[in-house]
Amino acid sequence: MNALFNKKLSLKSDRRNVAARGPCIDWQVDDASAVIENVRITQGSVTATSPGSATVLKPGDVWALDVSSSSQLTPGPADGHAAVTVTKTDGTHYHPLCYYDVKLQLSP
C-alpha cells in the first residue's frame, strides 16, 4: 500500500491549520491495514504537525488528519511528509515512503 498526499491541501482561514488528506493506493494481496502518523506540512521555516494518527483498513482508500502550526502558513507550495506503517495479514510490517510536494489553498 502507498499513502499519498492530495496535490492541493486546504489551508484554513486562520492560516495555522491544514486539512491533510490523501488516497491509499496499491494495496497488496496480503496487506491488512495502514497507520499514517507524524504528518508534517513544511513551508520554509514553518512546520505544521498532527498529534494523532489515522488507521485505514484494507480496502480503505482515503486517510485524513488535520495538522496545525503556531506560525502562519501561506497559500502556495509546501512539502508533505508522513510516517506510514502497513501491517500484513501475517503480522509483519513495512514502511513505504510518503513525501510529496503539495500546494496549500485557502478554504472557501
C-alpha positions in Angstrom: 0.0 0.0 0.0 1.1 3.5 -0.7 -0.3 6.6 1.1 -0.2 9.7 -1.0 -1.0 13.4 -0.3 -3.6 15.2 -2.3 -1.7 17.6 -4.5 -3.8 20.5 -3.2 -4.5 20.8 0.5 -7.0 23.1 2.3 -5.4 25.9 4.3 -7.9 27.1 6.9 -8.8 30.8 7.3 -6.6 31.1 10.4 -3.6 30.0 8.2 -2.3 27.8 11.1 -4.3 24.7 10.3 -4.3 22.4 7.2 -6.6 19.6 6.2 -4.0 17.0 5.2 -5.7 14.3 3.1 -4.8 11.7 0.5 -5.5 8.4 -1.2 -4.3 5.0 -0.2 -3.4 3.1 -3.4 -1.9 -0.2 -4.5 -2.9 -2.4 -1.6 -1.1 -5.7 -1.8 -2.9 -9.0 -1.5 -1.6 -9.7 2.0 -1.9 -6.1 3.4 -4.4 -5.8 6.3 -4.2 -2.2 7.4 -2.1 1.0 7.5 -1.4 3.7 10.1 -0.5 7.2 8.9 1.1 9.3 11.6 3.7 12.1 12.2 2.2 14.1 9.4 4.1 17.3 8.7 3.5 20.1 6.2 6.6 22.3 5.9 6.7 25.6 4.2 10.1 27.4 4.5 10.8 27.5 8.3 7.2 26.8 9.3 6.1 23.3 10.1 2.5 22.2 10.8 2.2 18.8 12.6 -0.5 16.3 13.6 -0.7 15.0 17.1 -2.7 11.9 16.1 -2.8 9.1 13.6 -5.2 7.7 11.0 -5.8 3.9 10.6 -7.1 2.7 7.3 -8.3 -0.9 7.0 -8.0 -2.6 3.6 -9.6 -1.9 1.2 -9.9 1.7 2.5 -9.0 4.3 0.0 -8.5 7.6 2.0 -6.7 8.9 5.0 -7.3 12.3 6.7 -5.6 14.3 9.5 -5.6 17.9 10.4 -2.2 19.5 11.1 -1.5 22.7 12.9 1.3 25.2 13.4 2.0 28.0 15.9 3.0 30.2 13.0 1.1 31.2 9.9 1.4 29.4 6.6 0.6 31.0 3.2 -1.1 29.7 0.1 1.4 28.1 -2.2 4.0 25.3 -2.4 4.8 23.2 0.6 6.2 19.7 1.4 4.1 16.9 2.9 5.6 14.1 4.9 4.1 11.2 6.9 5.3 8.0 8.6 3.4 5.0 7.3 3.3 1.6 8.8 1.5 -1.1 6.8 0.6 -4.3 8.7 0.3 -7.5 6.6 -2.1 -10.4 7.4 0.8 -12.4 9.0 1.5 -9.5 11.5 4.7 -8.3 9.8 5.1 -4.6 8.8 6.7 -2.5 6.1 7.1 1.3 5.8 6.5 2.8 2.4 7.9 6.4 1.8 5.4 9.2 2.0 6.9 12.5 0.9 5.3 14.8 -1.7 5.2 18.3 -3.0 1.8 19.9 -2.2 0.1 23.2 -2.7 -1.8 25.0 0.1 -5.0 26.7 -0.9 -7.2 28.9 1.3 -10.5 27.2 2.2 -13.6 28.9 0.7 
